[in-house]
Amino acid sequence: MAPVLTTIGFDADDTLWHNERFFALTQDHFAGLLSEHSEKADLMARLLEAEKRNLPHYGFGIKGFTLSMIETAIEVTDGRVPSSVIGEILAAGRDMLSHEVELLPNVVSTLEALKGQFKLVLITKGDLLDQERKLAQSGLRAHFDAIEIVTDKTPQTYRAIFEGHGSGVDQGLMVGNSMRSDVVAMIDAGGWGVYVPYGLTWEIEHAKTPQSTRYAEIGDLSELPDLTRQISGL
């Protein structure tokens, strides 16, 4: 009888290393720059709407976020945003693109525990150069059998990845901190979705907890090896 699980996919940002907190810090700085023109709550709401509008054009990642901040700054100042503020926003975006990579707890030990038992695939979305930079700095490349940097995480994306790198999505598991992208999309594709809460999560990535027997939640990655044994009936 074939094993229940053969392949495990790992999200990267806020699953393997810190990421969202840099967005939060930049948003605070952005709010300070525009404090004379908008209250922070309203500014953040308008920034979020700009990000949603721009996703089809810029995709996920820091560059699209930076452009959305500039667009929002132009909107809230009725086109009178000083060039110095635009320069500050661009500088903040560059700083985000150069921040040091800090791994989350238990990442290396978990990958080492699973290596050889399953095919391990890193599945991340966002700007190609930035994701490649973070992966290189993380030192985790050798732990993975394959790397997939995608424009978005959809059921179709997961089916293709787990067919190409594993034995099909029905024998695949995806673990990550985004309920929408890492969990719900994977379950909709026919695989297992494992949620690892991070604390800070972009609003666009929120979704209802799926009512599925192929859903699980763990406190951190150290619980994943035991969970895979339970799923596989070992």
C-alpha positions in Angstrom: 0.0 0.0 0.0 1.3 3.4 -1.0 2.2 5.8 1.9 -0.4 8.4 2.8 2.2 11.2 2.5 5.2 11.4 0.2 5.8 15.1 -0.2 5.7 18.1 2.1 5.6 21.7 0.9 6.9 24.5 3.1 5.9 28.2 2.9 8.9 30.5 3.4 7.9 33.9 4.7 6.7 33.8 8.4 6.9 30.0 8.3 10.7 29.5 7.9 11.8 33.1 8.6 10.5 36.4 9.8 8.9 38.7 7.2 5.6 40.4 8.0 7.1 42.3 10.9 9.2 44.3 8.4 6.0 45.3 6.6 4.5 46.3 9.9 7.5 48.5 10.8 7.4 50.1 7.4 3.7 50.8 7.7 4.4 52.6 11.0 7.1 54.7 9.3 4.7 55.4 6.3 2.0 56.5 8.8 4.5 58.9 10.4 5.4 60.4 7.0 1.8 61.1 6.2 0.5 62.0 9.7 -0.3 65.6 8.7 -2.6 64.3 5.9 -4.3 61.2 7.3 -5.0 59.3 10.5 -3.2 56.0 10.6 -6.3 53.8 10.6 -7.7 55.5 7.5 -4.2 55.5 5.8 -3.8 51.8 6.4 -7.3 51.1 5.0 -6.5 53.0 1.9 -3.1 51.3 1.5 -4.8 47.9 1.8 -7.2 48.9 -1.0 -4.4 50.0 -3.2 -2.5 46.7 -2.6 -5.6 44.8 -3.5 -6.1 46.8 -6.7 -2.4 46.4 -7.6 -2.0 42.7 -7.0 -3.0 41.7 -10.6 -0.4 44.2 -11.9 2.5 44.0 -9.5 2.0 40.6 -7.8 3.0 39.8 -4.3 6.1 41.3 -2.7 7.9 44.4 -1.5 8.2 46.2 -4.8 4.4 46.1 -5.3 4.0 47.2 -1.6 6.3 50.1 -2.2 4.4 51.2 -5.3 1.1 51.0 -3.4 2.5 53.2 -0.7 3.5 55.8 -3.2 0.0 55.6 -4.9 -1.6 56.0 -1.5 0.6 58.9 -0.6 -0.4 60.7 -3.8 -4.1 60.0 -3.1 -4.2 61.2 0.5 -2.3 64.4 -0.3 -4.4 65.1 -3.4 -1.3 64.9 -5.5 0.7 67.3 -3.4 3.0 64.7 -1.7 6.5 66.2 -1.4 9.3 64.6 -3.4 11.2 64.1 -0.1 8.4 61.8 1.2 8.4 59.8 -2.1 12.2 59.4 -1.5 11.6 58.2 2.0 9.1 55.6 0.8 11.5 54.4 -1.8 14.3 54.2 0.8 12.0 52.2 3.1 11.3 49.7 0.3 15.0 49.3 -0.4 15.6 48.7 3.3 13.0 46.0 3.3 14.7 44.4 0.3 18.0 44.2 2.2 17.0 43.1 5.7 18.8 40.2 7.3 17.1 36.8 7.3 16.2 35.5 10.8 15.0 31.9 11.0 12.0 31.0 13.2 12.5 28.5 16.0 12.9 24.8 15.2 13.2 25.2 11.5 16.5 23.4 10.9 15.8 20.6 13.4 12.4 20.0 11.8 13.7 19.9 8.2 16.5 17.5 9.3 14.0 15.2 11.0 11.9 15.0 7.9 14.7 14.8 5.3 14.8 11.4 3.7 11.4 10.4 4.9 9.6 12.7 2.5 10.4 14.8 -0.5 10.6 18.4 0.8 9.7 21.3 -1.5 9.9 25.0 -0.7 6.9 26.8 -2.2 7.0 30.6 -1.9 5.4 33.5 -3.7 6.6 37.0 -4.3 9.4 38.8 -6.1 11.8 36.4 -7.6 15.0 38.3 -6.7 13.9 38.9 -3.1 12.8 35.3 -2.5 16.1 34.0 -4.0 18.0 36.4 -1.8 16.3 35.3 1.4 16.7 31.7 0.5 20.4 32.1 -0.1 20.9 34.0 3.2 18.8 31.5 5.2 21.2 28.6 4.5 18.3 26.3 4.0 18.7 25.4 0.3 20.3 22.1 0.9 17.4 20.9 3.0 15.0 21.0 0.1 14.6 18.6 -2.9 13.0 21.4 -5.0 12.3 25.1 -4.9 9.2 26.7 -6.4 8.8 30.5 -6.5 5.4 31.2 -7.8 3.3 34.2 -8.6 0.4 33.0 -6.5 -0.7 29.9 -4.6 -3.8 28.4 -6.1 -5.2 24.8 -6.2 -4.0 24.6 -9.8 -0.5 25.6 -8.7 -0.4 23.0 -6.0 -1.6 20.3 -8.3 1.1 21.0 -10.8 3.9 21.2 -8.1 2.9 18.1 -6.2 2.5 16.2 -9.5 5.9 17.4 -10.7 7.9 16.8 -7.5 5.9 14.1 -5.8 3.3 11.4 -6.3 0.3 13.8 -6.6 -1.4 16.4 -4.5 -3.5 13.8 -2.6 -0.3 12.5 -1.1 1.1 16.0 -0.4 1.0 18.3 2.6 1.5 22.0 2.7 2.5 23.8 5.8 2.4 27.6 6.3 1.1 30.6 8.2 -1.4 31.8 5.6 -4.8 30.3 6.0 -5.8 31.4 2.5 -2.7 30.6 0.5 -1.0 27.7 2.3 -4.0 25.9 3.8 -7.3 26.5 2.1 -5.8 26.4 -1.4 -4.0 23.2 -0.7 -7.0 21.5 0.7 -9.1 22.7 -2.2 -6.5 21.0 -4.5 -7.0 17.7 -2.7 -4.0 17.7 -0.3 -3.3 18.3 3.4 -3.1 21.8 4.8 -1.3 22.5 8.0 -1.6 25.9 9.7 1.2 27.4 11.8 0.0 30.7 13.2 2.6 33.5 13.1 0.9 36.3 14.9 1.2 39.0 12.2 -0.6 38.1 9.0 -1.5 40.3 6.1 -5.2 40.8 6.0 -5.4 39.6 2.4 -4.2 36.2 3.6 -7.0 35.7 6.1 -9.6 33.0 5.5 -12.0 30.9 7.5 -10.7 27.7 9.1 -11.6 24.9 6.7 -13.9 22.2 7.9 -11.9 19.3 6.5 -10.4 16.1 7.8 -7.3 17.1 5.9 -6.8 20.2 8.0 -4.5 20.5 11.0 -3.0 23.3 13.2 0.3 23.1 15.0 1.9 25.6 17.4 5.2 25.6 15.7 7.2 23.5 13.2 8.6 21.2 15.9 5.2 19.5 16.0 5.3 18.6 12.3 7.2 15.3 12.4 4.8 13.8 14.9 1.8 15.1 12.9 3.1 13.5 9.7 3.5 10.2 11.6 -0.1 10.4 12.8 -1.4 11.2 9.3 0.6 8.3 7.8 -0.6 5.9 10.6 2.9 5.3 11.9 
